[in-house]
Amino acid sequence: MFVDDKSLIKVLIYYKLGRNKRGVRVETNLDEIPEEKRAEWKPANFELRPITWKMSNDLMRECRVKNPMTMLDEIDWISYKEKKLTMTVVKWDAKNDAGQPVPVSPDAVMKMHPLIAETLLSEYDKEAYAERDDEETPETPEIEAETTPEVKAEVKAEVKAEVKAETTPEAKAEPKDQTKDQSVKK
């Protein structure tokens, strides 16, 4: 029910630079990469802060803009994604061309390749909003232990209970189509 802001969300992405070293390909599942080509792909480990209700509301407020045509408030989704990424990424194993660690900073986060940033946001949302079953969650190497085994077990049990509730026959039941033409008896 409450967000444990000490328990970071881990995301592992595999990337491969193109021939010109500007383009990039991204995968989130090592099994999708043919075994003979895996040496060409580099892992990128990230740890992201979970967003609380307050953080979410503050983020939405910061990204509100007035539409000059309608004079209504709207969300600037580009700004939203940028701010969300810079506020959530707290650890990574990124290195520069000389092999030196790159510290996490808003400026460094904004220099990520767009495809890596979009994939990271997508994977973060899948983890943060329980869109994937425990069995589907890829194992990520430990960057730094932050969560106790007890907390991990408790969270795992909660997620399994939620998944079980969503997969009951009642939850799976399809709504009846009431738009079918029914013949009228005379």
Beta strands, then each sheet from edge to edge (+ up, - down):
strand 1: 9-17
strand 2: 24-27
strand 3: 42-48
strand 4: 64-66
strand 5: 73-75
strand 6: 89-92
sheet 1: 2+ 1- 3+ 6-
sheet 2: 4+ 5-
end
